[in-house]
Amino acid sequence: METIIIVIFLIGYLLIALEHPVRINKTATALICGVLCWTLFSWGLPTETLSASTHYKEFTEQVSPSATLTAKQVFQQFVSHELSLNLIQISSIIFFLLGAMTIVELVDAHQGFRFITNLIQTVNLRKLLWIISWITFFLSAILDNLTTAIVMVSLTRKLIHDPDKRLFFAGMIIIAANAGGAWSPIGDVTTTMLWIGGQISSLAIIKGLFIPSLICLLVPLLYLSARLRGTVEPIAEETESNVSLMGSKIMLAVGIGSLVSVPIFKTVTHLPPFMGMLLGLGVLWVVSEIINPEMDELERKPFTAVHALSRIDIPSMLFFMGILLAVGALESMQTLHHFAEYLEHSLGDNRIIISLIGIVSAIVDNVPLVAACMGMYSLDIYPTDHLIWEYLAYCAGTGGSLLVIGSAAGVAVMGMEKIDFIWYVKRISALALMGYAGGAAYYLLVHTF
């Protein structure tokens, strides 16, 4: 059964990659793949490797030792338990994404971003690419790569009207967001996992990964800017709007404040980040209701949170959910864990293993891969701030840029800009690989472990 599930998983990824030739929407494929993986998983029995795992043994010990429960029933309870845990993780990401995208849409509806776009006066494509990339790189370290990607794509839409040219900027936004998130403890979900788990500390990860992450951005940026020529159309003046200038400033300030406060909220309350994002959305929602009180209901409708929610790309969220469901099934089956162990036994060199994990994270979600590594490498052997943890944070954080579906930022941008999987492979993947290899090479040359 495990082999069948792996085959279905691979077929699902292939159909997603060939979405346009086969003319099947990637969201439908992802949902079918995710549900089928869990369905087949529940129909089977625990494999020898799963039965021998500490995770499964701990669960069976907690189940009431009732004589009426067969081995099959115990296993089905285990599958239900694992599915519930996966849904908690998936829903937290979905709600985070929903809150962030709604905040951006609300600010945009009130023309809040015009104060930022007005500061960018250049129409030169190269200069604009550098400005967008640098802002994305540093902003993702302060917020996180997912939120930053959403914000920067929204800004880019205001600056570049040509969809073909904007796709290259979207690709660089993905690379810059993932590179910027890798050197910050709150910039990427995997780095945050290592930070919370005690594998890394804030100051050490910043000092250790800033330059490799910078190289990861600079290599593709230099290459692409050398080949990118031309100008963009001058930024058109904003059309007259019912929203006041003061209202735009208020919504921008509250919106950005809501996004920036998410990591602070998490640090203070120790609650998941999506809680802080939903709180920020609630506050911005209230503000949007009380500003411009002179408007009637019809005039106010385009500026409401309800209208902003109607503009959210729900199919992209369902696609994200389907992918994570499929990956979660492989994680619960211990397939990913045993794959990591196989790499350790077959290759032996941790530098090669972690480098490959970064590449694999472009295909398989980096969260379960990092979780498997955290379970595979003990803190007793590799203490806090050991180089292996820093290198893992870099590889898992930046390796997702190799494919558009390899990171949360990539999936979000893919949905917003309708990026074709094959187009990304042809035009951006090689650039991302050069940056990834450059940053990895620098880290391995400077550090030995």
N, C-alpha and C positions, 0 to 999 in steps of 0.2 A: 504493500500500500504506500509506503514511504517513497518508493521509486516512482509510482504513478503520480503522486502529488508533486514531486520535483519536476517530472515531465510536463505536467499541466502548468506549473509555475513558469517554466522556460517557454512553453508555447504561448502563454499569456504575454510575456515580455516581448516575444517576437511579433505578435499581433499588434501590440502597442507601438512597436518600432515601425511596423509597416501599416500604420493606420490609414494613410492616404491611398496606397496601392490597393489594399483589400477593402477599403471603404466601410470599415467598421469603427465606430467611435471608440476612442481609447477608454472612455469612462465605462462603457458597457463591458468592454473586455476586462478591465480591472475589477469591476464588481463581480462578474462571473468567476473570474480566476480566484478572487479572495474567498467567495462563498464556497466554491467547489473544493478548495484546499481544506477548509475547516470541515466540510461535510464528509469528505473521504477520511479525514483524520478521525472523526468521531465514529465512523463505521468500522474502523480497524481495531486492533488490539495493540497494547504497548510493545514496541520492539525491545529487543534485548538491551540495547544501549539506553533506551528511555527507562526501562524497568530498573536498570542498574544506577541510574542517575540519582544523586542526592535529592534533587528537586522533586522527583516523582515519589521517592521513598518517604519524604517528609509529608507529602500530601496524603499518601495511603495511611500513614500513622495517625493523621488527624481525623480521618473518616471513621465514623462509628463502626466498631468491629461486629456488625450485625451479621448473623449467619444467613440472613436472607439476601445479602448483597453478593452478587457474583463478581468475578474479576472483570467481566464486561461492564457491569453497572458502575463499578468503582472507576474504571477507565473513562466512562462517559461523564461521570461527575468531574473527573480531572479535566477533561476537554472543556466542559462548561465553565469550570473555574478559570482555566487559562484564557478562554474567550472573553470572559468578564474582565480580566486584568488587561487584556489587549484593548478592549473597548474603552476602558478608562483612559489608557494612554492615547488612543486615537482621538477620542472625543476632546481631550484636553488640547490637542494640537488643532483640531477643527474649530473649537470655540476660540482659541487664540487667533487663528487665521480669520475667522468671521469677525471678531472684534476689531482686529487691526485694519482689515479691508473696509469695514463700515466707517471707522474713524477717518480714514483717508478719503473715502467718498464724501463724507459730511464736510470735511474741510475744503475739499475740492468744489463741492456744490456752492459753498459760500465764497469761492474764489480766494481762499486763503493762501494758496501757493503762488499767487501772482507776485507777492512781495519777494519771494525767492527767485522766481523765474525772471523778474525784472532786473535782478542783480547780475544775471548772466546775459551779457550783451553781445558776446561773440557769435558770429554765424559761421566761423571756420570749424569744419567737422573735427579736425585733429584737436584743436584747443578745447572744443566742447567735450570730446571724448575723455580728455585728461581731467577736465573739471568734474564731470559726472563720476568718473572712476575714483578720484581721490575723495570726493564727498562720500561716496558709497563705502569705501574702505574704512574710513574713520568713523562714520556714523554707525556702521554695523557693529563696531566694537563697543559703542555706547548703548545702542538699543540691542538688536540681534539681527542676524543675517536675513531672517524671514521678513520681519517688519521693515527693515531698511530696503529690501528689494521691492516691496510693495510701494513704499513711499517714492523711491527713485524712479520706478517705471511710470508712476503717475506724473512726476515732474517732467520726465523725458517726453511724455505725450504732449506737454505744453510747449516744448521747445522744438521738437522735430515732427513735422507733419507727414513726411514720407515714410510709409510703413516698412519698406525694404531697408532704408537706412537705419530706422529705429530698431530693427532686429539685431543689428551688430551691437548697438548700444545695450540692448537687453542682454545679449550674451556676455558683454563685459560687466554688466551690473551683477550677473550671477557669479562670475569669477571674483569680482571685487568684494561682493558681500560675503562670500564664503571665506575668502582670504582674510578679510577684516575680522570676521567672527572667530577665526581660529586662535588668535593671540589674546583674546579677552575671555575671562572666566564666564562672562554672561553673553558672549557674542554668538555662541553656537550651542545647540542642545547637547552635543556630545562633550564639549568642553565643560559645560555646566555639570554634566553627569560626573565627570572626573573630579571636578572641583568639590561637588557635594560629597562624593565618595571618599574624599581625602587623598586622592592620588596626586593632585597638584594643588599649589597655593597661588593666590592671585598675582603676587609680585613676580614669582618665578616664571609663570607662564607668559607674562608680558615680556619679561627680559629675554626669555629663551626663544620665543616664537615671532617676535616682531619683525626681525630682519628676514627670516625665511618666508613669512607671510608677505612681506613687502616684495621680495623677489618673485613670489608666486603671482603677484599682480603685475609687476613691471615687465616681466618677460613677454607675456601676451600683449600688454598695452603698447610696448615699444614696437613689436612686430606689426600689430594691427594699425597703429597710427602711421607707420611708414607706408602702408599700402592704401590707407584711407585718404581720399582726396575729395575736394569740393567744398561746397557750402550748403547751409540749410536756408530755408526761406526765413526772412526776417520775422521775428516774433510779432504776431498781430496784436494790436491793442485789444484789451478785454472789452467785450461788448457791454453796453450799459446794462446794469442789473439792478433789480429791486433791492438787493442786499446792500447795506450801507458799508462804507469803508471801515468804520469802527467795528461793525459786525464781522467783517473779514479778518481783521486783526485779532479780535477776541477768539474766534474759532481757530485760527492758526495757533495762537498761544496755548489755548486749552488743549487742542489736539496734540501738538508736539509735547506739551507737558504730560498728557496722559500716556503717551508712548514712552517717554523718558522715565516716568515714574514706575513703570512695570518692574524693572529689576530692583528698584528700591523697595517696592511693595513686597516682592518675594523675599528680599533679605530681612526685612523687618518682621513679616508675618510667618515666613516659612511655608506659605501656601503656594500652590502651583502658579506659574506665570499667567495662565489664562484667567485666573481670578482677578489679578491686577488689570488685565486688559479689559475684562468685562466691567470692572469698576470705572475705568477711564471712559469706556463707551457710555456708561450710564450718566456720568457727569457731563460729558459732551452733549449727550441727548437732551439733558435738562437745559443746558445753556442754549442749544439750538431752538428750544421751545419758547424761551423767554426773550430772546433778542428780536429786534424788529417787531415790537408789539402792534405797530400800526397796520401791519399786513392783515388782509382777510384770509380765510382758510384756503381759498383757491390760489392766492399769491404765495402763501407760505408752503404749499405742498412740495415744490421742488427742493426746498431747503430742509425738509424733515428727515429724521432718521429712518422713518418708514420707507420713504422714497429711496434713500441711500441703500437700504437693505434690498430693495427690488433690483438694484443694479449690480449686486454681488454675483460673481460667477459660481453658481452652485454646482454645475457639472464638474468643475475643476476640484471642488472639495470632495465630491463623491469619488472622483478618480483617485485622489489622495487617500481616501478611506479604503478603497479597494486594494490599492498597492500595499498599504500597511497591514491590512487583514491577511493578505497572502504571505507577506514576510513574517507576520506574527505566528502563522501556522508553522512555518519552517523553524522559527525560534522555539516554539513550544515542543516541537518534535525533537529538539536537541540537534537538528541537522546543522545549524550554523555553528553551534558549539563544537561539534565533532569535526566540522570542516576546519575550524581554527586549530584544533588539536592535531588534525592530520597535517596541516601546514607546519606545525612545530616539529613533529616527528620526522617529516620528510625533508624539510629544508634546514631546520636547526638554527639558522642565523636569525635572530630577532629583528634585525634591520631589514632583511629581505621580507620576512613575514609581515611586518607592519607596513612596509611599502606596498605589498600586494593587497593588504587589507584596505588601504586607501583607494587602490584602483577598484577593488571589488565593491567598495561603498558607492561607486557610481552606478552599480547595478542593483545591489541590495541595500536597503536602508541602513545608514551608518549607526543608528541607535542600537539595534540588536547586535551588530558587529562589535561595537565598543563594549556593550554589556557582556558579551562572550569573552572579550579580552580581559575585562575586569575580573571575571570569574576564573580565567585561565592563569593569570599572573597574580601572585599573592603579594600583598603589601609587606609581608614578613621578608620576602626575598627582594622585592623592588619597593623600597619605602617611598614616602611622599616626596615629590619633585625629582624622582629618578628620571633619567633621560628617556627611558622607555615610555613613560607616561606622556612626556612632552612631545615626543615624536609621534605617538599615537594620536594625540590631540591635533597635531598638524595634518597628518595623513588623512584621518577620518573627517576633519573639517574641510579640507580643500579638495580631497579626491572626488567628492560628489559633483564637482564642476565638470568632470569629464563627460558626463551625460546630462541632458536637461532634466531627466527624471531622477537624478542621483542625489538631490538635496531638496529640502523643503522650499528654499528660495527658488530653485530651478522650477519646481512644480508650480509655484505661485506665479512666477513670471511666464511660464509656458501657458497657463490659463489666461492671464491678462493680455498677452500679446499674440496668442494663438501660434506659438512657435512649433514648427514641424520637427519631429524627432530626427528625421533623416537630414534636414537642413542643418540642424545643430551639430550633428555628427560630422558633416562635410565642412562646415565653416568655423565652428567654435571648438570642438573637442580637441583638435590638434593643438590649438593655442593653449587651452587649459592644461593639456598634458605637458607642454613645454614649461609652463609656469610651475606646475606641480613638481616636475622633475628637477627644475632649477632650485626651488626652495628646499626640496629634500636633499639634494646634493650638497647644498651649502651647510645644512644642519649636520649631515653625516661627516663632512670634512672637518667641521669645527669641533664636533663632539664624537667621542668614541664610547661605545658600551657593548 
